[in-house]
Amino acid sequence: IDKPVGITSHDVVSKVRRALNERRVGHAGTLDPLASGVMIVGVGQATRLLGRITLDRKRYLSRIMFGAETTTDDAEGEVTPMSDDLLSPMFAKQLLADFVGELDQVPPAFSAISVDGVRSYKRARAGEDVELPARTIEVYSADLVSIDEVDGHAVWTASFDVSKGTYIRALARDIGRAAGNAAHIVDLRRTASGPVGIGSCLHVEDLDKELARSSALDPASVLGYPTRELSDAELADVLNGKAIACTARDAAGGIALVHGGQLRAIGRVEDGRVRME
């Protein structure tokens, strides 16, 4: 789903449930209400696969405004005025390049990370001082798209390719500080989540059963597992949970078992057999 700005990830799940008249709906990879873009949704039995999707990398297009930090590191927070304009493309490209690689990042206080069983953002909204420990993330690329001047502030549009668990809001905050200034996110769009790009996404307002069925992602492809085509006899065994013979072509580890163009099971190769997971 191409999640619009202004609704939560849970709102998207509720909308999909109503549109498809299906109770079993879940999602992989939460998006903040003020962010838009790629959100992977599982329907029916596919909800059982969501925990297996490897979303190690995500791509974003963001607009970063300089001259102010906010309490939430995005446009929703209280503005703390700071000055200066950063309108030099050369300076911007060099500064962004300095953020490529492994970094220790302190997540925003307004995040979904649990602190003693309570979400950090709930503690922050209650007025508590929240200090989250830094964690290692990786920025694979950070590229300048454009620079604009808005109401006397420099605004960088930049694309990021980052590891799972990276907060672009915190990245913008740290970029601002590295520039001897301050910065926050004013617009954030996720353009890819793992192997799924924005071009594969549907608008939730247009969703119906026929569109969902015709546009559904191939689960074996999204999971990234090697596939094994089943014969009719093997399918009968698989549907009864029986192990089947492992050929020389079968890869070690997880394997997607497919029949008639449909994913029928996930198995693992063990002792010369594919056993059902």
C-alpha positions in Angstrom: 0.0 0.0 0.0 1.2 3.6 -0.7 0.3 4.9 2.7 -0.8 8.6 2.7 0.3 11.2 5.1 -1.9 11.7 8.2 -3.0 8.2 9.1 -1.3 5.5 11.1 -0.1 2.1 10.0 -2.9 0.6 12.1 -5.4 2.8 10.2 -4.2 1.3 6.9 -4.8 -2.2 8.3 -8.3 -1.3 9.3 -9.0 0.2 5.9 -7.8 -3.0 4.2 -9.9 -5.1 6.5 -13.0 -3.2 5.5 -12.2 -3.1 1.8 -11.6 -6.8 1.6 -14.0 -8.0 4.3 -11.1 -10.0 5.8 -10.3 -10.0 9.5 -6.8 -11.5 9.1 -4.7 -8.4 7.9 -1.3 -7.4 9.2 1.6 -5.2 8.1 5.4 -5.3 8.0 7.4 -2.1 8.7 5.6 0.7 10.5 5.4 4.2 9.0 4.9 7.3 11.1 1.6 9.2 10.5 3.5 12.1 8.9 5.4 9.8 6.5 4.0 8.3 3.3 5.0 5.5 1.0 5.6 1.7 0.9 3.8 -0.4 3.5 3.7 -4.2 3.0 0.4 -5.7 4.0 -0.4 -9.4 4.4 -3.9 -10.7 3.9 -5.4 -14.0 5.1 -2.8 -16.8 5.4 -0.1 -14.3 4.2 -0.1 -12.7 7.6 1.8 -15.8 8.7 4.7 -14.8 6.3 5.1 -11.2 7.5 7.6 -12.1 10.2 9.8 -13.9 7.6 10.1 -11.0 5.2 13.7 -9.7 5.3 13.4 -5.9 5.3 17.1 -5.2 5.9 17.2 -2.2 3.6 14.8 0.7 3.1 14.9 3.7 0.8 13.5 7.2 1.5 13.0 10.5 -0.2 13.1 13.3 2.4 12.9 17.1 2.7 15.1 18.4 5.5 14.6 22.0 6.7 17.5 23.8 8.4 17.4 26.5 11.0 15.3 24.7 13.6 15.1 21.5 15.6 11.9 20.2 16.9 11.0 18.1 19.9 9.9 15.2 17.6 12.6 15.7 14.9 9.7 16.2 12.3 7.3 19.0 11.5 4.9 18.0 14.2 7.1 19.1 17.1 7.6 22.4 18.8 10.1 24.6 16.9 13.3 25.7 18.6 14.6 28.6 16.4 18.1 28.4 15.0 19.6 30.4 12.2 21.7 30.2 9.0 21.0 29.1 5.5 22.8 26.2 3.8 22.3 26.7 0.1 25.6 25.4 -1.3 25.2 22.1 -3.2 28.9 21.3 -2.8 28.6 21.7 1.0 25.4 19.6 1.1 26.9 16.8 -1.0 30.0 16.6 1.1 28.1 16.6 4.4 25.7 13.9 3.2 28.7 11.8 2.1 30.1 12.0 5.6 27.0 10.1 6.9 27.5 7.1 4.6 28.6 4.0 6.4 28.0 2.5 9.9 26.8 5.1 12.5 25.8 5.0 16.1 22.4 6.6 16.1 20.3 7.8 19.1 16.7 7.1 18.2 14.1 10.0 18.6 12.4 10.1 22.0 9.2 10.2 20.1 9.6 6.6 18.7 7.9 3.2 19.1 10.8 1.7 21.0 9.8 0.2 24.3 11.3 1.4 27.6 10.4 -0.9 30.5 7.4 -2.1 28.5 6.1 1.3 27.6 6.5 2.9 24.2 9.0 5.8 24.2 6.6 8.2 22.5 4.0 7.7 25.3 6.6 8.6 28.0 7.7 11.6 26.0 4.1 12.8 25.5 3.6 12.4 29.2 6.4 14.9 29.8 9.1 12.4 30.9 12.7 12.8 29.9 13.5 9.9 27.6 17.1 8.9 26.8 17.4 6.0 24.4 20.7 4.2 24.0 22.5 4.6 20.7 22.4 1.7 18.3 24.4 0.8 15.2 22.8 1.5 11.8 24.2 1.7 8.3 23.6 4.4 5.6 24.4 2.8 2.2 23.8 6.0 0.3 22.8 9.6 1.0 22.3 11.7 -2.2 21.3 15.3 -2.6 18.4 15.8 -5.0 17.9 19.6 -4.8 18.1 22.6 -2.5 15.3 25.2 -2.1 14.9 28.2 0.1 11.6 28.3 1.9 10.7 31.3 4.2 14.4 32.0 4.7 15.3 28.5 5.5 17.4 26.1 3.4 15.5 22.9 2.5 17.4 19.9 1.2 15.6 17.1 -0.7 17.7 14.0 -0.3 17.4 10.3 -0.9 18.6 7.7 1.6 19.2 4.0 1.3 19.5 2.7 4.9 19.5 -0.4 7.1 16.4 -1.6 9.0 15.9 0.4 12.2 17.3 3.7 10.9 15.3 6.8 11.9 15.5 9.3 9.1 14.2 11.9 11.6 17.2 11.3 13.7 19.5 11.3 10.7 18.2 14.8 9.8 18.7 16.0 13.3 22.3 14.8 13.3 23.0 16.2 9.8 21.8 19.6 11.1 24.1 19.4 14.1 27.0 18.4 12.0 26.4 21.5 9.9 26.7 23.6 13.0 23.0 24.4 12.6 19.8 22.5 13.4 17.4 20.6 11.1 14.2 18.5 11.1 12.1 16.5 8.6 9.3 18.3 6.9 8.4 15.6 4.4 9.3 11.9 4.4 8.4 9.2 1.8 9.4 5.6 1.9 10.2 4.6 -1.7 11.2 1.0 -1.1 10.9 -1.5 1.7 13.2 -4.5 1.2 12.4 -5.8 -2.3 9.2 -3.9 -2.7 9.2 -0.5 -4.5 6.6 2.2 -4.7 5.7 1.1 -8.2 4.1 -2.0 -6.8 1.9 -0.1 -4.4 -1.9 0.5 -4.4 -3.8 3.4 -3.0 -5.9 2.1 -0.1 -8.9 4.3 -1.2 -9.0 2.3 -4.5 -8.8 -1.1 -2.9 -11.3 -3.9 -3.6 -11.0 -7.7 -3.7 -10.5 -7.9 -7.4 -7.7 -5.3 -7.4 -6.0 -6.8 -4.4 -6.1 -10.3 -6.0 -4.7 -9.1 -9.4 -2.0 -6.9 -7.8 -0.9 -9.2 -5.0 2.9 -9.6 -4.6 4.4 -13.0 -5.3 5.2 -14.1 -1.8 8.1 -16.4 -2.8 9.8 -13.5 -4.5 9.2 -11.1 -1.6 10.6 -13.7 0.9 13.7 -14.1 -1.3 13.7 -17.9 -0.9 14.6 -20.3 -3.7 11.6 -22.0 -5.2 10.8 -25.6 -5.8 8.0 -26.6 -8.2 5.9 -29.5 -6.7 4.4 -32.4 -8.7 0.8 -33.3 -8.0 2.0 -36.2 -5.8 4.4 -34.0 -3.9 1.6 -31.5 -3.3 -0.5 -34.1 -1.6 2.3 -34.9 0.7 3.1 -31.3 1.4 -0.5 -30.5 2.3 -0.4 -33.3 4.8 2.9 -32.0 6.3 5.0 -34.8 5.0 8.7 -34.3 4.1 9.6 -34.7 0.4 12.8 -35.7 -1.4 15.5 -33.1 -1.8 17.1 -32.9 -5.2 20.5 -31.6 -6.1 19.0 -28.3 -7.2 17.4 -27.6 -3.8 19.3 -25.0 -1.8 20.2 -25.4 1.8 18.0 -23.5 4.3 14.5 -22.1 3.6 12.8 -23.0 0.4 9.4 -21.9 -1.1 7.3 -24.8 -2.4 5.1 -23.8 -5.3 2.4 -25.5 -7.3 0.2 -24.0 -10.0 1.8 -20.6 -9.5 0.8 -20.5 -5.8 3.0 -20.7 -2.7 1.8 -23.8 -0.9 4.4 -24.1 1.9 7.7 -23.0 3.3 10.1 -25.8 4.0 13.7 -26.3 5.2 16.3 -28.7 3.7 17.4 -31.1 6.3 19.1 -34.5 6.0 18.4 -34.8 2.3 14.7 -34.0 2.7 12.5 -30.9 2.6 10.6 -30.7 5.9 7.6 -28.4 6.3 7.8 -25.2 8.4 
